[in-house]
Amino acid sequence: MKTINHLIKIVLLSLVTAVFAAPAATETSGRPPFDFVFAVTLQSDTLDWWDRVPSNTGPSIDLVTQVFRGQRILILPIIGGYAVDGQGNYDMQYGLKMRRPNGKEESIFEEIPIKGNTPNSAHMQLPQQFAVNYFEDSDEDGDYSFTVVARDNLTKKEVSHAHTVKLQPWSQLDDPALSQKEMKNGFFQYQHDRDARWLWQSFLADKMTFWQNDAPNGINYAISSFYKNAFAAQPDLFNQLVARFEKASPKQRLNIIHLNYLLGAGKIPENAMNPEERSYLAQLAPLPDPYKEIASAGDLDVLWGEFFATGNYKPIRRMVDAFDFIDAAKEEATDRATLEKGAIFKAALWSLQSNSKRIPLVRQYLGAVLEREKLSDRTGAILYTFLKKIWPERYDPSVKKDEESAEKADENQSESP
């Protein structure tokens, strides 16, 4: 098993989470008991899902129980109920060990410090150093148990939690087959549940295609961007596709060639292709780069594909820039450039509204853009109006007042004889 030591990134993030992290649960007796959430997850190690959401909005953590080789497993404790001194300083540490299927135990970290200063000890804290692990070919299949022991150095209290992850053989990619419902829902769930079996089976499915009749250049940019980003994060899984190439169906072979091109992997040599496949390869073109320019609504699809594959904040932040095109949407334009900008603005609004209903993380990221990013007055006003519509309980003052009035009415009714 390979461990990637994340240090500098989390030091920088901890400065933010001290202010913006979700608060720990409180007890009537005061500070809650010293404890931690043991995050063992396939979610992005950028920690956007934790760090890039507004305060008090409940970041979601999906624990992983089964993995394949090469999948990056984020392992860290998220600690609450710790003590602080008179200046608001906290002082903790943790260690991480692993037990292999054969019973052998290995230490990954020992006495890793979790120190800092906080204005509010109810804020949960992340360590200054954490592990991103992935299993290699030399690791045996079976159950791996990870255990964290955390210690509050101010109170001398210790607490430990364990979590088991099963390493599965590559043969499990095809068995059992996913149901139609699982296949349909997997695309929207993947940003928080990076299911390698779903990625594999969906890519090899008969209905899988990179093409779309009414799309720019005939390419489905969302699907192309999704599979490009998803397999880029799981190179070992892509290698399994390359190994499947020789015995794959004609359609699967074309899709593998297409993905190999998008990744720039160079793992399918042209001399391994037949004439039809070489002709197919010759017609392919790179995806547009929406971070350089948002030139069409198709560029938004590239961003959505990236988000659905990674769950990262960056593509959602970039989509907000399309709000600058609001004037083009208002004008009765006749020139193509203005019409295109108006279409981009409308597509951004529609897609953000639609996907924020389906995926809470979308609206959380939009809330973080509004509350933390430096926006122009106009873009900020558009985003605020938009968030009042899709997240009224947080951004619409009238809804808050109604809720407060209802709570007071309930209190008065409960107190009446």
Secondary structure, 3 states (H helix, E strand, C coil): CEEEEECHHHHHHHHHHHHHCCECCCECCECCCCEEEEEEECCCCCCHHHHCCCCCCCCCCCECCEECCCCCEEEEEEEECCCCCCCCEEEEEEEEEEECCCCCEEEEEEEEEEEEECCCCCECECCCCEEEEECCCCCCCEEEEEEEEEEECCCCEEEEEEEEEEECCHHHHCCCCCCHHHHHHHHHHCCCCCCHHHHHHHHHCCCCCCECCCCHHHECHHHHHHHHHHHHCCHHHHHHHHHHHHHCCHHHHHHHHHHHHHHCCCCCCHHHCCHHHHHHHHCCCCCCCCCCCCCCHHHHHHHHHHHHHHCCCHHHHHHHHHHHHHHHHHCCCCCHHHHHHHHHHHHHHHHHHHHHHHCHHHHHHHHHHHHHCCCCHHHHHHHHHHHHHHCHHHHCHHHHHHHHHHHHHHHHHHHCC
